Amino acid sequence: MEEQSIVILDFGSQYTQLIARRIRELKVFSAVLPCTASLDEIKGYKPAGIILSGGPSSVYDEDAPPADERVLALGLPVLGICYGLHYITHKLGGKIVPGPKREYGHAEITVSGESRLFRDLPPSMNVWMSHGDEAKTLPPGFTIVAKSPNALAAIQDEARRIWAVQFHPEVHHTKQGINLLRNFVYEICGARGDWTPQHFINETIRQVRETVGEKGKAICALSGGVDSAVAATLVDKAIGRRLWCVFVNNGVLRKGEFGKVQQNMSDKLGLNVDTVDATKLFLDKLAGVTDPEKKRKIIGNTFIDVFDAEAQRLEKEVGSVDYLVQGTLYPDVIESRSVRGPSQTIKTHHNVGGLPDKMKLKLIEPLKDLFKDEVRSIGREMGMPEEVLQRQPFPGPGLAVRILGEVTPDRIALLQDADDIVVNEIRRAGLYTQIWQSFAVLLPVMSVGVMGDQRTYAYTCAIRAVHSEDGMTADWVPLPYEVLKKISNRIVNEVRGINRVVYDITSKPPGTIEWE
């Protein structure tokens, strides 16, 4: 665990991830925990400081998100942001009330007192506000150090090492926000700023060796994507040939994927790869299932069954295998379960919320605190080929969550052919590495068409292409019309069973990147 980390307690803010990213941009490790995290869990990160996030609630509400107020008495530097300021004020004896005038959007603040938090920042700053409550009375020992035209903008108690701002320094609309966070992280918390890709690699290798031991063995759930490939390479560096990478054909892979992944992982990365064709097992269990959450859980559970069986097979050959390595990322964890305060579960990822409660294998998830772009940086630092690192994300449940409705062999074949056309045309247009994700979705919608003067009644295919930084939010990509035209023409002419192509122009939020 990083000894110079910043722990962020999340009260449900839409901006919490941005706080974590900004801290990491300063080369300091940050970890987001739910506001309900225990004191022991918080201390387990050995934090140099604690940040309390914003949130949609009011501190005086009966159902206001709870937190252990002892975090304010640990003696560690604390920075409250928006709701975090209200929480500090409320818990330490001040009073929060509905403001006479709400502040949303840009606001001009004036720094009116000496504060290490605002050191070397201009006396007047444009910031981003998003609040309806305000601090009417401050707790004993606190002073105001910045104001907006409508309310106080920053307070502090140097003696207790607590600072708080009403605005959001983590968003890019607050132009001096990163400098304010730098003051908190470096000047106040004393963090060193040495969290680099190489530092992460060295620390992860040390932790894996410590966990697995000198004789322990592990298998890795290999999908061929960036996440599992980087996770496997990291653990391979830690324990070498005591890691067996298991690549499972679950029947819902992309066209030709089973062979391509085996070659990439064995030849280009030098990993120890075992393959298991479990197509029939997965498709039998998915038969008749249409609910997306059930699909994800079935796939997650079935993967574990396959890995358990593979571990038992290996056990007969090489001895006990106790660990399962997965390429779980931070966004997977966030969306799969409500780990961050009052945040809601968006969908279950097969490698997180889709796992069974009881597993024979113990999990190792070396990337679970990282975002996708950080994973790629780790891979580059380890010298992994760009061909592997630049692969667009592919969901763990595969095409099962891109086939709306029942997953059948015929529908899989249709989507594989359509998706292959999308990927190839995106590559041919030179757009593949510029887009976060681009793929086809098979809809359970039949429509009338006409081909060769004959009536057709066939499926509809949706095309999805998005830009994103970390998968948490995404904007749809305005693909060139010529590219869309080529994709559409090819699909309706080459994929018998699809006669209509539509383009998804929904961002995330309100949609998600995948359709299920």
N, C-alpha and C positions, 0 to 999 in steps of 0.2 A: 504494500500500500504506500502511496506517495506521502512523504512526511511534510510536503509543502503544498498540500491540496487546499482548495477552497470548497467548502460544502455549501450547496445551495438548497435551502428548504423551500419546497414548492407549495404555494397556497392556491394553485390552480390558474396561474396567469398564462395567457397565450404567448407571453414573451419569455417564459422561463428558459426555454432552450437557447434563446439568444444570449442570455446571461452566461450560460455555460460555454457557448461558443466564443464569446468575447474574452472570457477568462483564458480559454485555451489559446486564443490568438496571442495572448501575452506570454505564452509558453509556460503556463502554470496549469496543473491538472485541476479540473473541477468535476465535482460529482453532484448530480441532482438527486435529492432524496425527498420522499413525501414529507409534508409538514408533520405528519404523525410519527415520523421515525423516532426510535428510542434514543435516549441519550447515549447508550452504549454503542449503538450503530453509528451515530454521528462521531463519537470519539474514535471509533474504529478506523476512520479515515485519517486520523491524526491531523486534523485541519489546522492551517495557519490562520484561518478566518472563516466566518460564516456570513452568508447572504440570505436574507429573508425576501422572497419574491413578492411580486404583486399578486392580485387575485380579484375575483369578481364579487366577493362577499363584503359585508360590513361587519366590523369586529363586534358590534353590539347585537348582532343577530343571534338568536338562540342556536341556530345551526351553523354558526361561524366555524370554519375549519379549525380543529384543535391542534395544539403543538405543546411540547414540553417547554414551559417558560424558563426552565433552568438553563437553557442555552444562553440566556441573557446574563447569567451569573458565572459562566465558565472562565471569565477573564480573557477570552479570545476576542479579537476585534469583530464587531458585528456591523453589517451594513443592511439597513432596511430600505426596500424599494417600494414606494406606493403603499400597497396594503401592509408591507413590512413596516413602514413608518407608523401606520395606524396600530398594528399589533404591539409594537414597542411602546408607543404612547399609552395604549389601553392597559397593558400588563404592568407598567411601571408607575401607574398612578395618575396619568393624565386623562383627558377626555376627548373622545372622537364624536363628532356630530355631523349630520347631513349639512353640506355646505350650501350657503345661500345661492351660490352660482357654481355650476359644475364646470370643470375644465377638461376639454377633450381636444387634442391636437396641439398645434404649436403654441408656445407661450414664452414670453421673455422673463427671465428671472434676474435678480440683482443680488450679488453676493455682498452681504452686509457685515460679515465678521471674519475673524481669523479662523482658518480651518485647514488642517492638513489634507482634507478631502479635496479642497479646491485649490491646492497649492499650484502656482504657475498657470492657473486658468484665468480667463478674462473676467472682469468684475460684472459684466453683463453677458448673458448666454441665452441662446435660443434652444429650448428643450421641448420634449414631447410629454404632454400631460394626458392622463386618462383616469380621472377620479371624480366622484360625486361627494365623498366625505372629506372632512378636514379636521385637523387637530385644533380644538378650541382652547384647551389648557394643556400645557406641557408637564411632564413628570418633573419632580424635584431634580435639580442638577443639570437639566437640559437648557440649551440656549439656541436661539434661532440664528442661522448663519446665512440663509438666503431666503428671498421672498419673491413671489410673483405678484401681479397687480391684484389678485383675488385671495391669495392664501399664502401661508408659509411654504417654502420650497425645500428647505433643508434644516435639520436640527442635529445637535451633537451633545454628547456628554463625554468629554475627554477622560475624565477620571474613571468612568466605567467602560471606556473604549467602545462606545456605541455611537454610530452615525446613521442618519437616515435621510432619504431624499423623497420628495413627493412625486418627482418626475421619473421617467424611464431612461437611464443612461445607456441601456443595452441596445436601444433601437437606433438606426442610422439617422433618424430625424433629429436626435440630440447630437449636434455636431461635435461637442467636446466630451461626449459620453465615454469614449474609450480612454480618454486621458483621465477622467475622473476615476474610472475603474482601475486604471494603472496606479493612480495615487493610493487607492485603497489596498490593492494587492501588493504593491512593492513597498510604498512608503509606510503604510500603516501595519500591514500584516507581515512585512519582511520576507515575502516569498522570493525565491531566487530566480525564477524564470528559466529553469533548466529542463522543463518538460518538453523534450524534442522526440522525433520519431526514434532516434537511436536510443535515447534514454528509455522510452517505452519498451523497445525491443529487449534491451538488457534486463529491465525489471521484470518483464513478462517471462522471459526465459528462466530467470532466477525463481520466480514464483511457481512456474510449472514443474521445475526440477524438485523444488521443495515439496510440492503437493504429491507428485507421482512417486518420488523416491528413487533410489538407485536401481531398483529392480522392477518397478511398476510398469504396467503396459497399458496402452490406450488405443481406442479406435476413433477415427474421425469421420463424421458424417460429411462426405464430400459431395457437393452438388455440381462443381465445375465453375461456379460463379466466383466473384472476387472475394466475398466474405469467407467462404469455407476454404478457398485456396490459400488466403493469407493466414487464416487460423492454423491450417495444416502445416504450412511452411514454418510458422513460429514454433509450433510444438515439435516439429521435426528437428528444428535447431536445438531444442531443449533435450529431447530424449532419443533422437535418431531413429534407428530401426525398431525401436520398441513401440513405434506408432504404426498402425495399419489404417490406411485410408479406405473407407468403404464407400463405393459409389453404387447407389441403388437405382435401378431402372424401375420407376414407379408407374410406368405406363403413360405418364402425362408429361413427358419431356418434349422439347422441341424436336423438329425433324432432324434426324441424324445425330442427335446430341449424345447418345450413349457411346458411340464410337469416338466422336471428337473429344469428349471430355477425358476418356481413358488415355488417349494419345497425348493430350496437353499435360495432364497431371503426371504421367509417367515419364514421358520423354523430355518435356520442357522444364519441369520442376523437380524431377528425380524422386518423386514420392513413391512410397510403397503402397500400391493401389490394388485392392481386391474389388471385384465387381459382382453384383448380385442382381439377377433379372427377376424381379418380383412383380412383374406386370399383372399377372393373373390374380395374385393375392390382393393387390390394391384395387383393381377394377371390380373384383367380386365384392369387396367391402363397400365400394362406392355405388354399386348398382342400386338404382331407385332413390338415391339421396339427392335432394335438390337444395336443402338449406345450406347456405355458405359456411356458417359456423360449424355445422355437423361435418361438412366436407373437410374443413381444416383440422378438426379434432380427430377424425378418422385417419387422415393422412399422418398426423403427428403420432398417434398411437401405433399405427402400423409401421412407421419408420422405426420406432423404438423396438417393436417386436422383431423386426428384421435385424436390427443392430444387436439385440440380445442374443438372437440365434447365431449371428456371425461371431459374437464374442464367445459363445459356447463352443463353436466349431474351432476357433483359434485356440481356445483353452486346452483342447485335446492335443493340439500340435505344439504350442509354445508355453502353456501354463496360464494361470489366471489373468484375465483382462478385466480391470476394475473401472476404467474411466472412458467416458464418451466426450469427445471434443466437438464443439459446434461453433459455427461462425455467426452466432447471434450478435446483432448490432443494437445500439442504443434505441433507435426508433422502433425496432421490433419489440423491445421490452416495454416501451412507453405505450404502444398501441395495443399490446396484448393484455395488459392488466393495469389496473388503476394504481400505479406505483407512485404517482406524483400528486399527493394531496387529493383534492376532490376531482381530479381529472377522470374522465370516463374511459372505459374500455372501448376502443374503436372497432378492433377486430382481433381475432386470435391468430397469432402467427404459429405455424406448425411447430417451430422450434422453441416456443416459449409457452404460451397458454395452451397450446395443443398437446403438450406432454402429459403423460399420465401422472397421477399423484404419487404412485409408487414405482420406482425404477430400480432395476438391479445394478445399473451402471451409474457411477457418480459423474456429474457434469463438470466439464472444464470449458468455460466460455471466455477466452482471452480477449475478445473484442467487444464485450457487452457494454462497455462504457464509451465506445467510439462511434463517430458518425462515418458515413461512407467515404467522404473525401479524406478523412483522417486514416481510414483503412488503406486507401490507395497510397497515401504517403508512406505508411509503414511498409507496404509491399515494395515500393520503389527503393526505399532505404535498404531492403533486403536483396535488391537486385532482381526482382521478379520481372518477367517480360511484360511489355506494355500490352501485348495481345491478350494476356490474361487479365491485367489490371483494368483495361478499358472496356471489358465486357459490360454491357448494360445489365442492371439488376434483373434477376429472374426470380419470381416468388418460389419459396420452398414447396408449396403445394402444386407448383407447376401449372400446366394448362387447366387443371381442375377448377381453378378460380377465375379462369378466362372463358370457361364454358358455362354460361348461365343455364341453370336447370340440371338435368341428369347428365352425368358423365358416361358416355358410351363409346365403344371402339370406333363406330362410324363418325361420331361427332369429333372425337380426338383427331382422326385422320383429316377431316375437313379443316379443323383449326390449324393443325400442323402445316398443311399445304398453304393456307392463307397467310399464316404468320411467317412462313419462310419467304414468301413473296415480299411482305412488308419489310423484313429485315434486309433482304438482298437489295431492294430498291432504295432503302435509306442509306445503305452502304454505298451503292452505286452513285448516289447523289452527293457523297462526301459529307453526310450529315450525322453518321452513326456516333462518332465521338463527341459531337456537339450537343447531343440530346441525352437527357437522363435515362429515359425509357421510351421505346417505340414498339408497339406490338398490335396484334389483332385480338378481337374478342368475338366469340360466337354467341349470338343472341338467340333466345328461344322464340324468335319471331319469324313466321313464315309470311311471305308476301308474293303477290302475283307479278310475274315478269313476262317478257316476250323475247324469245331467241330463235332466230331462223324461222320467223313467222309462226312460231308455235308458242303456246301458253306454257309458262313455267310457274311452279309454286315451290319456292325454295327458301333457305335460311338467309338471314341478314347478318352481315359481318360489320363490326364497328372497328375503326382504327383509332388508336390512342397514342399520342406523342406528347411528352411533357418535359419542361425544364425544371430542375430542382437542384438545391444545394446539398440537402441531407435527407430528402424523402419525407420530411415533416410537413412541408408545404410544397406546392408545385403549381406552375402555370402551363396551360396548354400551349403547344408550339404551333405557330402559323406556318405549317408546311407549305412550300411552294405548290401552286396549283398543278404545275406540270408533274410534280412528284405524286401528288394525290391522284391525278388522272391516270398515270402509269400504273399505280398500285391497284386502283379500281378496275381498270381495263383487264389487267392480268388476272385478278381474282375471279371476276365474273366469267372470264373466258377459259381459265385453266382449272378452276376448282368446281367440279361438277357437284351441285348441291347448294351453292351460294349464288344468288342472283341480284343481291343488293348490297352496296357498301355505303356506310355512313361514317362521319368524322365526329369524334367526341371533343367538344370545345368547353369542357368543364374544368375549372381549376380545383386545387385542393387547399383549403376548404372551398366550397362546401362538399365536393365529392372527395373520393379517395383516388389514389393512382390506379390501383386495380379496381375492377368492377365488383369483386366479391372479397 
